[in-house]
Amino acid sequence: MLPVPRFSKAAKEIYYDVLDSFDQTYPGHLTKEEFENLSQIVGEPSVLAQRVINLAELALTSRSVFVIMSFSDDPSLEDAYESFKDVCSAFKPPYDCRRVDEESDVPRILPEILTRISRCAFTIVDLSEE
């Protein structure tokens, strides 16, 4: 559901409720900035409809890519990972390509891996090393 605050009343209330829980509602799908743009939508009804539909499509499709690979300092693996990131960022809209080791606040790695796999558009797995 994408509440458009322009319609006021319930949509406006729901918009602010969703905004408060944005990270849980749209993990890896929309950026908060894209969602906040709903409150800025003005113009003809057809323009409004097109913008809302575009955002709804983004909300349904994760833009997150999860990479599973060795964390070793092997330069060829780092080059491979940079290539994954470059290719993912070239899409319009871009995919956000990450490995779990890029976050410093991951309390337990296995639950985090499973969560990221379930929330991403797709996973890249490099089995070059153990």
C-alpha positions as CSV (number, residue, x, y, z in Angstrom):
1,M,0.0,0.0,0.0
2,L,1.3,3.4,-0.9
3,P,-0.7,6.1,0.9
4,V,-0.7,9.4,-1.0
5,P,-1.0,12.3,1.5
6,R,-2.4,14.6,-1.2
7,F,-5.7,12.7,-0.8
8,S,-5.7,13.8,2.9
9,K,-7.7,12.2,5.8
10,A,-6.9,8.5,6.2
11,A,-4.3,8.5,3.4
12,K,-2.4,11.3,5.2
13,E,-2.5,9.5,8.6
14,I,-1.4,6.2,7.0
15,Y,1.4,7.9,5.2
16,Y,2.9,9.3,8.4
17,D,2.4,5.9,10.2
18,V,4.2,4.1,7.3
19,L,6.9,6.8,7.3
20,D,7.6,6.0,11.0
21,S,8.0,2.3,10.3
22,F,9.5,2.8,6.8
23,D,12.6,0.5,7.2
24,Q,10.4,-2.4,8.3
25,T,7.8,-1.8,5.7
26,Y,9.9,-1.4,2.6
27,P,13.3,-3.0,3.3
28,G,15.5,-2.9,0.2
29,H,12.6,-1.8,-2.0
30,L,12.2,2.0,-1.9
31,T,14.4,4.6,-0.4
32,K,12.9,6.8,2.3
33,E,13.5,9.8,-0.1
34,E,11.4,8.1,-2.8
35,F,8.6,7.4,-0.3
36,E,8.7,10.9,1.1
37,N,8.3,12.2,-2.5
38,L,4.7,10.9,-2.2
39,S,3.9,14.0,-0.1
40,Q,5.2,16.2,-2.9
41,I,3.2,14.8,-5.8
42,V,1.2,17.5,-7.6
43,G,-0.2,17.9,-11.1
44,E,-2.7,16.4,-13.4
45,P,-4.4,13.2,-12.2
46,S,-2.7,11.2,-15.0
47,V,0.8,12.5,-13.9
48,L,-0.1,11.7,-10.3
49,A,-1.3,8.2,-11.3
50,Q,1.9,7.5,-13.3
51,R,4.2,8.6,-10.4
52,V,2.3,6.5,-7.9
53,I,2.3,3.4,-10.1
54,N,6.1,3.9,-10.7
55,L,6.6,4.0,-6.9
56,A,4.3,1.0,-6.4
57,E,6.4,-1.0,-8.8
58,L,9.6,-0.1,-6.9
59,A,7.9,-1.0,-3.6
60,L,7.1,-4.5,-5.0
61,T,10.6,-5.0,-6.4
62,S,13.6,-5.1,-4.2
63,R,16.6,-3.1,-5.5
64,S,18.9,-5.0,-3.1
65,V,21.4,-7.5,-4.3
66,F,23.1,-9.7,-1.7
67,V,26.6,-11.1,-2.5
68,I,27.9,-14.3,-0.8
69,M,31.6,-14.8,-1.3
70,S,34.8,-15.2,0.5
71,F,36.0,-12.2,2.6
72,S,39.7,-13.0,1.9
73,D,42.1,-10.2,0.8
74,D,42.6,-11.9,-2.6
75,P,42.8,-9.0,-5.1
76,S,41.0,-11.0,-7.8
77,L,38.0,-11.5,-5.4
78,E,37.9,-7.8,-4.6
79,D,38.0,-7.1,-8.3
80,A,35.1,-9.5,-8.8
81,Y,33.1,-7.9,-6.0
82,E,33.7,-4.4,-7.5
83,S,32.6,-5.7,-10.9
84,F,29.3,-7.0,-9.3
85,K,28.7,-3.6,-7.7
86,D,29.5,-1.7,-10.9
87,V,27.1,-3.8,-13.0
88,C,24.3,-3.5,-10.4
89,S,24.7,0.2,-10.1
90,A,24.4,0.6,-13.9
91,F,20.7,-0.4,-13.9
92,K,18.0,2.2,-13.9
93,P,17.0,2.4,-11.1
94,P,20.2,0.9,-9.7
95,Y,20.5,-2.2,-7.6
96,D,22.3,-1.8,-4.2
97,C,24.9,-4.6,-4.1
98,R,26.4,-5.5,-0.7
99,R,28.1,-8.2,1.3
100,V,27.3,-8.9,4.9
101,D,30.8,-7.9,6.0
102,E,30.2,-4.3,5.0
103,E,28.1,-3.7,8.1
104,S,29.8,-3.4,11.4
105,D,26.8,-3.8,13.6
106,V,25.7,-7.3,12.6
107,P,25.1,-9.2,15.9
108,R,24.8,-12.7,14.4
109,I,25.9,-13.4,10.9
110,L,23.7,-16.4,9.9
111,P,20.3,-14.7,10.8
112,E,21.5,-11.6,8.9
113,I,22.4,-13.7,5.8
114,L,19.0,-15.4,5.8
115,T,17.2,-12.0,6.3
116,R,19.1,-10.5,3.4
117,I,18.5,-13.4,1.1
118,S,14.8,-13.2,1.8
119,R,14.6,-9.4,1.2
120,C,16.8,-9.1,-1.9
121,A,15.9,-9.1,-5.6
122,F,18.6,-11.7,-6.2
123,T,21.7,-13.2,-4.7
124,I,25.2,-13.4,-6.4
125,V,27.2,-16.4,-5.0
126,D,30.9,-16.7,-5.8
127,L,32.2,-20.1,-4.9
128,S,35.8,-19.4,-6.0
129,E,37.1,-20.1,-2.5
130,E,35.9,-22.2,0.4
